[in-house]
Amino acid sequence: MTDYLPKNTVSIANVDSPPLPSPIVETMFRHRSIRAYKGDPVPDDILTNILEAGVRASSSGNMQTYSIIVTRDLELRKQLYIPHMNQKMVLEAPVLLTFCADFHRMRHWLRVSDAPDNFDNFMSFMIAAIDAILVSQNVALAAESYGLGICYMGSTLANCDRIGEILNLPPNVVPVVGFSLGYPDEDPAPRDRLPLSGLVHYETYQDYDDDAIREIYREREVKGWERYMASERLRKLVEKSGVENLAQLYTVVKYTRESHQGYSQRVLDYLARQDFMNNA
């Protein structure tokens, strides 16, 4: 397990009477995003067990305001390929999982139970989105414990309207997160993570000065830049744009203001159409 621990993690040998490492913690430290998959199908019994483990996730009020769409059909995945920004794992992985914020089911239950309906607003979407994200991570961990690989795709939310149309989602259901699922056909190295000192605050939030920010991102600036420069497509974009560091690469090349504003409006418009914006 210690091979997967970050550099600033205390070794087990240096701690008096440490807790024994658990298989789930080892799985967490081994996580990689898998973008190349073998053609082997995921057996039904394993998939069912993964999903059953997933729905044990915490849920606001135990309402479980999410739905999981399991897409195996290749023709359907071909339709999803475009709104998922032409990411090849949509076609190559045998399973695509889409986790949706879902108050449709809950509101139907309220109607048949003659109970007030209070869930047509943005707060309800946030509750359901958190539920969906929690269950997605449970499913991801369960999948990785079986030797399967996953890759989260931000395109699920960015193009939620188009994905929702393809998946035939009713009102009050919105795709939030999704990932490909299958047996890995690659063995990438684990990516770097920011140090705990830059992520964890004790008691209250401790703001950063410039030197602290530089130290927090010091390793990321080197490893992240090297990783992007290893991609011929990204390297050409960088050379064309003239950016000089990783921070500029993020906001000039990858995540522009225009793209984020566009996706923001798309999500807000879809939330309104899906009856999540009745806030008056």
C-alpha angles and dihedrals in degrees: 000000000000090000087071098045118109116251094254094052115108113246117242089237090062097054126081112237095344122191112264114258113255127219091242092056090049088052090052093053091049095054117134130164107250117209100166120064139186118238093245113122121236106249115245094237093053092047091049092049091049091052093046089052089047096056090057086077120120114272133191107262087345086277092132092210096186140087129207119217113203110200118189101146109107095211090055091047088052088059090049092048094082099050087044086063096252094293106170096218089070087070101029100048112078093225134041117193122199119190114203135194100237128186091149093091094044093049091050089053090050091053095051089045094050091239127145115266112226100158108090096099143087094262088058090052090052092050091049093044091053090049090052093049093049093052091045092058091048089053091047093053092046090050093050090049087062092052094259123135131225138189121197115221122209088199088080092076097027091059098026093137096057093041091048091053093051092048092048094237116185124221116297093031121106130173109240109166135001141173143190116248132200147096111309121250093186137049108213121181116256111266123244119262129205113262119264088245088068097044109035124069122189120220095336137012112282111205123220133242121212094266092052091051091050091051094047092053098035097102093036092055091057101039096037093050091048091050094051093045089054088065111082092206094051093041090057091049091050093049091049094048096045096225115164106198144022095264090056090046090057096052104029101038110019111024109024124183090242094054094047093048090049094050091045091056091045092054093045092049091049092048089055092049090048091054099251099118105067093123101145 
